Every structure is written in structure tokens, then in C-alpha cells.
Amino acid sequence: MPAHAGHRLHTVPLGRVLDGLRAGGPLGMLERTGRQSGGALTRLDLGTFRPFLVTHPDHLRHVLRAHGANYRRGTAMWKAMGRLTGLGITGEGPRWRASRDLWSQCLSGGAHTLADATAASVAGAVADLERRVAAGATVDALAEMTHVVLRVVNPVFFGSRIPQQQCDRLAAAVAVAFDSLLWRMALPFVPLAVPMPGDRSFTRAARTVREILLPLISRARHEHHGGPDLMSRLLDGADADGCPLSDAHVAEDIVALFVAGSESSALTLTWAWVALAGHPEVAAEVRREADAVVGGGPLRPEHARGLVFTRRVLAEVCRLYAMAWAVPRTAVAADVVDGVTIPAGATVVLSPYLTHRLPAFWERPLRFDPGRFAEERVRGRHPLAYLPFGDGPHQCVGQSFFLQQAALVVAAMTSRFRIAVPAPAEPRAAVALRPRSRVGLVLTPH
């Protein structure tokens, strides 16, 4: 019988929520709640704030597909992020649609239009890493994966108009700004005039982002001659009224996609090394595939299609370490989900992190098993049991670009290095799923 049968609502009282938070923090509390609810709709009692937790794929289909228009980005998280990303690609309505259509056109061709730049950038970044790192040295996994990813992002996003050092500075500022929003997300009722932890860091970081991006966009518009990079596509684009996008709109959309294209990619690659280090037999197969597909020649775009097992490994990493571990929506009007009434204005929190751990859909869900993503097993699975890139109208537009980029990075790294992770890593809940402490990589060139 399905986990949600009987139209039951699982309620977690405030005391148990607080006990869970004390014992394991937000992520530990979420995992404990997921185990107890078994996929049932769950209401968390947080005092005056009582969100619904939605994890069962049937319920997700209701919220994201069948009634998606009723569940909108109106929550504290989106409002806090909007101070940096505006109301374009991370918003709703006509402006969001215009931004999304533009980005979809840009990135849907990512496997070919921008593929040469991606492959060359990955190869150059990994070769540079080999030159910089002494044999057997331990490096910071997230810092190095960010460096590699930014080498790809620069030509793809900006057409290499920005010096790489400035691109790195932009990435650092964006990361600080988003990490500084946590208190504003947690306490949305506090007026902006009231100082909160993180406000000063956010203000400084947001100023740095504008100081880098706005002159770059203005200069690019003045010198614009078209091109395949994403900034050029945005400069050629129009808003919902058919007018050219303003510099501010272009900057906000770039920041939003910059987070997905750089920080989320770097974090996922970091978790990939953690997973491979714990499963040497899988790592050996990844190495064999890289040798067979790439060989000793230069990295080429078409190699990404041949890295079938590597892509399955990355899919399994995205299952266990879903970056968007909790995604809030607001119910516009009252609704009924599987017999449970959702009042108008209620917050509904979707958790891919928990959905990816439901035993009814994932055998031994905590086990790392890339074989889950063999074609025959994917065909037999509920279409909403796996949603690391979201689903419905707001599904991530860059997932094919990410998978191509990440597969090439893993192949290039395993071709050049023996890679070890000397200490285990645990996740913590931030805006994205981050390691609790520094993840070291021991790199030994082959």
C-alpha cells in the first residue's frame, strides 16, 4: 500500500522539532522527520510558522505539475534571494517567463553550441591544476572544483570578457552574499531596517557583485557584436513587453544562473570525490571508462556522450547529495492534496533530499549505487521519485549543460590523477548542501 494511503497527515509538534534540531541540526531533524513520516504529508509545528513537508512523488506531481500554478515562489527564501537575483529567472510571472525562455534557448544548445569552449576550458583547468600541485599534495576539494568550474563559466557565460581573477572574485562575492542570507530567510518577518547577522557581509558582497557586473554589461552592450556566450544572448533578448533587458535585469539573471552554474556544480563535484573515495570499485570503473573514451588524446565535447557510467555516477551523487535539499512554495489558494487541506497562504516545502531516500522507491536508499540509473531501472521508476533539478515549470534549465561539464571534469581528473579523500565528509544544510568541514583531496599524478 502506498505510504500516503489513508489521507493521513503526519504532524510533528514543536517539542519534537526542537529536539531534532538540537540533536542533528536542520538536516538531522529533516532526516528524522522523513523516516517517521514515510512519505506522508507532514506538518511541522514551528510556533506561528507551520509549513507542510511534501516528499511523496504522487504529492509532488500534484504540487509541481497538476496544480503548479497554485504553488508559487512567494516564501522567505525567494524574497531574501531576490535582493540579489531580482524577479527574473528566480521570480514568477511574465518577467520570469521572459528570462526562462531566454535561458532555455541559450542552454538547450549547451551540448553543441558551447561544447567546444566547455571541453577546452575543462582540459585547461585540470592541466593547470596538475602544474600547480605537487605529487601527493592535499588540496581543498571545493576550492579546486570551484576554480575548475569557473574556467568553464567564464567563456560560456561571459565570452571571456572578464579576466579570470575577476571572475573568481565575482564567484567569491556571490557565495558570501548567499551564505549571508540565512538569518533573513529564517526570520522573514524582521524588517530590513532592523540589523541581523549577515547583513553587513551581504551588503559588502552585493556591492562587489554590482561593481564587477554592471560595468562589464555596459561595456559589452556598447561593444556588442553577437556571440554564442550567454551574456550576448541576454543582450539580444527582450523582456515580457518586448523591450531590451535592462543592465540590472541582465546582472540579476547572471547572478542567479551563476550560482547554479558555479557553486552548485563545484559542490556536486566535491561530493562526487567523497562518494568515489568511499567506493573504490566504482572509482576504478570510472577510471577505466575515462581511459577507454578519452584515451591519451585531447578532451573533446563528444566524449561526454560516451561517459555513460560516469554520468550514472553523477546522477547517484545528485540523488544522495541533492543541492536543493528543501525548496519552499506558497499556496495561492486553498487546495486538497491526497485528502489533506492546504490553506491559502500556507508554506509547502518540497524536499528532494527526503524524496531520494524513500525506501518505497529506492531499495537500500542510503547505499551508493550508480546502477540505479541504468536505463531499464529508470524506466520502471516513478517519474517524480528523482528530482535533483526540480520539476514542472521551474525545472532547472541548465541540467544538460551541468551533466556534460561535470562528466568531462571527472574524466579529465581521473585520467590525470589518483585521487584520495583522507577523511570522511558530512553534509550540512545551508542555502545549498555543503560539507560540514573542509574536504581534502590527495592528488597524485599518474
C-alpha positions as CSV (number, residue, x, y, z in Angstrom):
1,M,0.0,0.0,0.0
2,P,1.4,3.5,-0.8
3,A,3.0,5.4,2.0
4,H,0.3,8.2,1.7
5,A,-2.7,5.9,1.6
6,G,-5.5,6.8,4.1
7,H,-5.2,10.6,3.6
8,R,-3.3,10.8,6.8
9,L,-1.4,14.0,7.9
10,H,1.7,13.4,9.9
11,T,2.2,16.2,12.5
12,V,5.5,16.9,14.3
13,P,4.9,19.0,17.4
14,L,7.2,21.9,18.4
15,G,9.0,19.9,21.1
16,R,10.0,17.2,18.7
17,V,11.1,19.7,16.1
18,L,13.3,21.4,18.7
19,D,14.7,18.1,19.9
20,G,15.5,17.1,16.3
21,L,17.2,20.5,15.7
22,R,19.3,20.1,18.9
23,A,20.3,16.6,18.1
24,G,21.2,16.9,14.4
25,G,20.6,20.5,13.2
26,P,18.2,21.2,10.3
27,L,19.3,18.3,8.2
28,G,19.3,15.8,11.0
29,M,15.8,17.0,12.0
30,L,14.6,16.7,8.4
31,E,16.0,13.1,8.1
32,R,14.4,12.1,11.3
33,T,11.1,13.5,10.2
34,G,11.4,11.8,6.8
35,R,12.0,8.4,8.4
36,Q,9.0,8.8,10.7
37,S,6.6,10.1,8.1
38,G,7.4,7.5,5.4
39,G,6.3,9.9,2.6
40,A,3.1,11.1,4.2
41,L,2.2,14.8,4.1
42,T,3.8,16.3,7.2
43,R,3.1,19.5,9.1
44,L,5.9,20.9,11.2
45,D,4.9,22.9,14.2
46,L,7.3,25.8,14.5
47,G,5.1,28.0,16.6
48,T,3.4,30.6,14.4
49,F,5.0,29.1,11.3
50,R,3.6,25.7,10.4
51,P,4.8,24.5,6.9
52,F,3.8,21.4,5.2
53,L,6.6,19.0,4.1
54,V,5.9,17.2,0.8
55,T,8.1,14.3,-0.2
56,H,5.9,11.5,-1.8
57,P,6.2,11.5,-5.6
58,D,2.4,11.4,-6.0
59,H,2.1,14.6,-3.9
60,L,5.0,16.2,-5.8
61,R,3.2,15.5,-9.0
62,H,0.1,17.3,-7.6
63,V,2.1,20.3,-6.4
64,L,4.6,20.7,-9.3
65,R,2.6,19.5,-12.3
66,A,-1.2,19.2,-11.9
67,H,-1.6,22.3,-9.8
68,G,1.7,24.0,-10.3
69,A,0.2,27.4,-10.9
70,N,-1.2,27.4,-7.3
71,Y,2.2,26.9,-5.7
72,R,4.4,29.9,-6.3
73,R,7.7,31.3,-5.2
74,G,6.5,33.7,-2.6
75,T,8.3,32.5,0.5
76,A,11.0,34.0,2.7
77,M,13.8,32.2,0.8
78,W,12.8,33.6,-2.6
79,K,12.3,37.1,-1.2
80,A,15.7,37.1,0.5
81,M,17.4,35.8,-2.6
82,G,15.5,38.3,-4.7
83,R,17.6,41.1,-3.1
84,L,20.4,39.8,-5.2
85,T,18.7,37.9,-8.1
86,G,15.8,40.2,-8.7
87,L,12.4,38.9,-10.0
88,G,13.6,37.4,-13.3
89,I,14.7,33.8,-13.5
90,T,14.1,33.3,-9.8
91,G,10.8,35.1,-9.7
92,E,7.3,34.4,-11.1
93,G,5.0,35.9,-13.8
94,P,5.8,37.5,-17.1
95,R,9.3,38.6,-16.2
96,W,10.2,35.1,-15.0
97,R,8.8,33.6,-18.2
98,A,10.8,36.0,-20.4
99,S,14.0,35.2,-18.5
100,R,13.4,31.5,-18.6
101,D,12.6,31.4,-22.3
102,L,15.9,33.2,-23.0
103,W,18.0,30.9,-20.8
104,S,16.3,27.8,-22.2
105,Q,17.2,28.9,-25.7
106,C,20.8,29.6,-24.6
107,L,21.4,26.4,-22.6
108,S,19.3,23.9,-24.6
109,G,22.0,24.0,-27.1
110,G,24.7,23.8,-24.5
111,A,25.7,20.3,-25.6
112,H,26.9,21.6,-29.0
113,T,26.8,25.5,-29.3
114,L,29.1,26.0,-26.3
115,A,30.6,22.5,-26.2
116,D,34.0,23.3,-27.6
117,A,34.5,26.1,-25.1
118,T,33.5,23.8,-22.3
119,A,35.8,20.9,-23.2
120,A,38.8,23.2,-23.8
121,S,38.2,25.0,-20.5
122,V,37.9,21.8,-18.5
123,A,41.1,20.4,-20.1
124,G,43.0,23.7,-19.5
125,A,41.8,23.9,-15.8
126,V,42.8,20.3,-15.0
127,A,46.2,20.7,-16.7
128,D,46.8,23.9,-14.7
129,L,45.9,22.0,-11.5
130,E,48.5,19.4,-12.4
131,R,51.1,22.0,-12.9
132,R,50.3,23.8,-9.6
133,V,50.0,20.7,-7.3
134,A,53.0,18.7,-6.1
135,A,52.6,14.9,-6.2
136,G,50.7,13.7,-3.1
137,A,49.7,17.2,-2.1
138,T,46.4,17.7,-0.3
139,V,44.2,20.4,-1.7
140,D,40.8,21.9,-0.8
141,A,38.3,20.0,-2.9
142,L,35.7,22.7,-3.1
143,A,38.2,25.5,-3.8
144,E,39.8,23.5,-6.6
145,M,36.5,22.3,-8.1
146,T,35.3,26.0,-8.0
147,H,38.4,27.0,-9.8
148,V,37.9,24.4,-12.5
149,V,34.2,25.2,-12.9
150,L,34.9,28.9,-13.2
151,R,37.3,28.3,-16.0
152,V,34.3,26.9,-17.9
153,V,31.8,29.5,-16.7
154,N,33.9,32.5,-17.9
155,P,33.8,31.8,-21.7
156,V,30.4,30.2,-21.6
157,F,28.7,33.0,-19.5
158,F,30.9,36.0,-20.4
159,G,32.6,35.2,-23.6
160,S,35.9,35.6,-21.6
161,R,35.3,39.4,-21.5
162,I,36.3,39.3,-17.8
163,P,39.8,38.4,-16.5
164,Q,39.8,35.0,-14.8
165,Q,40.9,36.6,-11.5
166,Q,37.9,39.0,-11.6
167,C,35.6,36.0,-12.4
168,D,37.0,34.3,-9.3
169,R,36.3,37.4,-7.2
170,L,32.8,37.6,-8.5
171,A,32.2,33.9,-7.5
172,A,33.5,34.6,-4.0
173,A,31.3,37.6,-3.6
174,V,28.2,35.7,-4.8
175,A,28.9,32.9,-2.4
176,V,29.3,35.2,0.6
177,A,26.1,37.1,-0.3
178,F,24.1,33.9,-0.4
179,D,25.5,32.5,2.8
180,S,24.7,35.8,4.5
181,L,21.0,35.4,3.7
182,L,20.3,32.5,6.1
183,W,19.0,34.7,9.0
184,R,16.8,36.7,6.7
185,M,15.4,33.5,5.3
186,A,14.8,32.1,8.7
187,L,13.2,35.2,10.2
188,P,11.4,36.9,7.2
189,F,9.1,39.0,9.5
190,V,12.0,41.1,10.7
191,P,12.1,44.5,8.9
192,L,15.2,45.2,6.8
193,A,15.7,48.3,9.0
194,V,16.5,46.0,11.9
195,P,20.1,44.8,11.7
196,M,20.6,41.0,11.6
197,P,23.6,38.7,11.4
198,G,24.9,38.6,7.9
199,D,23.5,42.0,6.8
200,R,26.9,43.7,6.6
201,S,28.5,40.8,4.8
202,F,25.6,40.7,2.3
203,T,25.8,44.5,1.7
204,R,29.5,44.3,1.0
205,A,29.3,41.3,-1.2
206,A,26.3,42.6,-3.2
207,R,28.2,45.9,-3.8
208,T,31.2,43.9,-5.1
209,V,28.9,41.9,-7.4
210,R,27.4,45.1,-8.9
211,E,30.8,46.8,-9.2
212,I,32.0,43.9,-11.3
213,L,28.9,43.1,-13.3
214,L,27.3,46.4,-14.2
215,P,30.4,48.0,-15.9
216,L,31.0,44.6,-17.7
217,I,27.5,44.5,-19.0
218,S,27.5,48.2,-20.0
219,R,30.8,47.7,-21.9
220,A,29.6,44.5,-23.5
221,R,26.4,46.3,-24.7
222,H,28.4,49.1,-26.2
223,E,30.8,46.7,-28.0
224,H,28.2,44.0,-28.7
225,H,28.7,42.1,-31.9
226,G,26.7,39.0,-31.0
227,G,28.2,35.6,-30.0
228,P,27.3,32.2,-28.5
229,D,28.0,33.2,-24.9
230,L,25.1,33.7,-22.5
231,M,25.7,37.3,-21.9
232,S,25.5,38.1,-25.6
233,R,22.2,36.1,-25.8
234,L,20.8,38.1,-22.9
235,L,21.9,41.4,-24.5
236,D,20.0,40.3,-27.6
237,G,16.9,39.3,-25.6
238,A,13.7,41.1,-24.6
239,D,11.5,41.3,-21.5
240,A,7.8,40.5,-21.3
241,D,6.9,43.8,-23.0
242,G,9.3,43.2,-25.9
243,C,11.8,45.8,-24.7
244,P,15.6,45.0,-24.4
245,L,16.6,43.7,-21.0
246,S,18.0,46.4,-18.7
247,D,21.5,46.1,-17.4
248,A,20.1,45.4,-13.9
249,H,17.9,42.6,-15.3
250,V,20.9,41.0,-17.1
251,A,23.0,41.3,-14.0
252,E,20.4,39.7,-11.7
253,D,19.8,36.8,-14.1
254,I,23.5,36.2,-14.4
255,V,23.9,36.1,-10.6
256,A,21.0,33.6,-10.3
257,L,22.4,31.3,-13.0
258,F,26.0,31.9,-11.8
259,V,25.0,30.2,-8.5
260,A,23.6,27.2,-10.3
261,G,26.4,27.1,-12.9
262,S,29.4,27.5,-10.5
263,E,28.7,26.9,-6.8
264,S,26.2,24.1,-7.2
265,S,28.4,22.4,-9.8
266,A,31.5,22.7,-7.7
267,L,29.7,21.3,-4.7
268,T,28.3,18.4,-6.6
269,L,31.8,17.6,-7.9
270,T,33.1,17.8,-4.4
271,W,30.5,15.3,-3.2
272,A,31.4,13.1,-6.2
273,W,35.0,12.7,-5.0
274,V,33.7,11.9,-1.5
275,A,31.5,9.2,-2.9
276,L,34.2,7.7,-5.2
277,A,36.7,7.7,-2.4
278,G,34.3,5.5,-0.3
279,H,33.7,3.1,-3.2
280,P,37.0,2.2,-4.9
281,E,35.4,-0.3,-7.2
282,V,33.2,2.4,-8.6
283,A,36.2,4.8,-8.9
284,A,38.1,2.1,-10.8
285,E,35.3,1.7,-13.3
286,V,35.2,5.5,-13.8
287,R,38.9,5.5,-14.5
288,R,38.5,2.6,-17.0
289,E,35.8,4.4,-18.8
290,A,37.8,7.6,-18.9
291,D,40.8,5.7,-20.4
292,A,38.6,4.0,-23.0
293,V,36.6,7.1,-24.0
294,V,39.2,9.9,-23.8
295,G,42.4,7.8,-24.1
296,G,45.5,9.9,-24.3
297,G,44.2,12.5,-26.7
298,P,42.7,15.9,-26.0
299,L,39.3,16.3,-24.3
300,R,36.5,16.8,-26.9
301,P,32.8,17.6,-26.5
302,E,31.6,14.3,-27.9
303,H,33.4,12.4,-25.1
304,A,30.7,13.5,-22.7
305,R,28.2,11.3,-24.5
306,G,30.5,8.3,-24.2
307,L,30.9,8.7,-20.5
308,V,27.8,6.6,-19.7
309,F,28.9,5.1,-16.4
310,T,30.4,8.4,-15.2
311,R,27.0,10.2,-15.9
312,R,25.3,7.5,-13.8
313,V,27.8,8.1,-11.0
314,L,26.9,11.8,-11.1
315,A,23.2,11.1,-11.2
316,E,23.6,9.0,-8.0
317,V,25.7,11.8,-6.4
318,C,22.8,14.2,-7.2
319,R,20.4,11.7,-5.5
320,L,22.3,11.4,-2.3
321,Y,23.5,15.0,-2.1
322,A,20.6,17.0,-3.6
323,M,21.8,20.6,-3.7
324,A,18.3,21.9,-3.3
325,W,17.6,20.0,-0.1
326,A,14.5,22.0,0.7
327,V,12.5,24.1,-1.7
328,P,9.6,26.2,-0.4
329,R,6.4,27.3,-2.2
330,T,3.4,29.3,-1.2
331,A,-0.2,28.0,-1.8
332,V,-2.0,30.9,-3.6
333,A,-5.5,29.3,-2.9
334,A,-6.7,26.6,-0.6
335,D,-6.1,23.1,-2.0
336,V,-6.5,19.5,-1.1
337,V,-3.6,17.1,-1.5
338,D,-4.5,13.5,-1.1
339,G,-7.3,14.3,1.2
340,V,-5.3,16.9,3.3
341,T,-6.4,20.5,3.2
342,I,-3.7,23.0,2.4
343,P,-4.9,26.5,3.4
344,A,-4.4,29.5,1.2
345,G,-1.1,31.2,2.1
346,A,0.4,28.1,3.6
347,T,4.1,27.3,3.0
348,V,4.7,24.0,1.3
349,V,8.3,22.7,1.5
350,L,9.5,20.2,-1.1
351,S,12.5,18.1,-0.1
352,P,14.3,16.2,-2.9
353,Y,16.7,15.2,-0.2
354,L,14.0,13.2,1.5
355,T,12.2,12.0,-1.6
356,H,15.5,10.5,-2.8
357,R,15.6,8.4,0.5
358,L,12.1,6.9,0.4
359,P,12.5,3.1,0.7
360,A,9.3,2.6,-1.3
361,F,11.0,4.0,-4.4
362,W,14.7,3.4,-3.6
363,E,16.0,0.0,-2.5
364,R,18.5,0.5,0.3
365,P,18.3,4.2,-0.2
366,L,21.5,5.2,1.7
367,R,23.7,2.9,-0.4
368,F,25.7,4.5,-3.2
369,D,24.7,2.6,-6.3
370,P,25.2,4.2,-9.8
371,G,23.4,1.1,-11.2
372,R,20.1,2.7,-10.2
373,F,20.4,4.9,-13.3
374,A,20.7,2.1,-15.8
375,E,18.0,2.7,-18.5
376,E,15.9,-0.3,-17.5
377,R,15.8,0.7,-13.9
378,V,15.0,4.4,-14.7
379,R,12.1,3.3,-16.9
380,G,10.4,1.4,-14.0
381,R,10.7,4.3,-11.5
382,H,8.1,6.9,-10.6
383,P,8.9,10.0,-12.7
384,L,9.0,12.2,-9.6
385,A,11.0,9.9,-7.4
386,Y,14.1,11.7,-8.6
387,L,14.2,15.5,-9.0
388,P,17.6,17.0,-8.2
389,F,16.9,19.7,-10.8
390,G,13.3,20.3,-9.8
391,D,10.3,19.6,-12.0
392,G,7.4,21.5,-13.5
393,P,7.7,25.0,-15.0
394,H,10.6,25.9,-12.7
395,Q,12.8,22.9,-13.6
396,C,16.5,23.9,-13.9
397,V,17.2,25.0,-17.4
398,G,20.9,24.1,-17.1
399,Q,20.8,20.4,-16.3
400,S,22.2,19.1,-19.6
401,F,25.0,21.7,-19.5
402,F,25.9,20.7,-16.0
403,L,26.0,16.9,-16.8
404,Q,28.2,17.5,-19.8
405,Q,30.5,19.8,-17.9
406,A,30.7,17.5,-14.8
407,A,31.3,14.3,-16.7
408,L,34.2,15.9,-18.6
409,V,35.7,17.2,-15.3
410,V,35.5,13.8,-13.7
411,A,37.0,12.1,-16.8
412,A,39.8,14.7,-17.0
413,M,40.6,14.5,-13.3
414,T,40.7,10.6,-13.1
415,S,42.8,10.5,-16.3
416,R,45.5,12.7,-14.8
417,F,45.3,11.8,-11.0
418,R,44.9,9.1,-8.5
419,I,42.5,10.8,-6.1
420,A,42.0,10.1,-2.4
421,V,39.9,11.7,0.3
422,P,41.7,11.2,3.6
423,A,38.8,12.0,5.9
424,P,35.0,11.4,5.7
425,A,32.8,14.3,5.0
426,E,29.3,15.1,6.3
427,P,26.7,17.4,4.8
428,R,25.3,20.5,6.5
429,A,22.2,22.5,5.5
430,A,23.0,25.9,4.1
431,V,21.3,27.5,1.1
432,A,22.8,24.5,-0.8
433,L,24.0,21.2,0.7
434,R,27.6,22.0,1.8
435,P,30.3,19.9,3.5
436,R,30.4,20.5,7.3
437,S,34.2,20.9,7.1
438,R,36.9,21.2,4.6
439,V,37.2,18.2,2.2
440,G,40.8,17.4,1.4
441,L,41.8,15.8,-1.9
442,V,45.1,14.0,-2.2
443,L,46.2,14.2,-5.8
444,T,48.9,12.0,-7.2
445,P,49.5,12.4,-11.0
446,H,49.5,9.2,-13.0
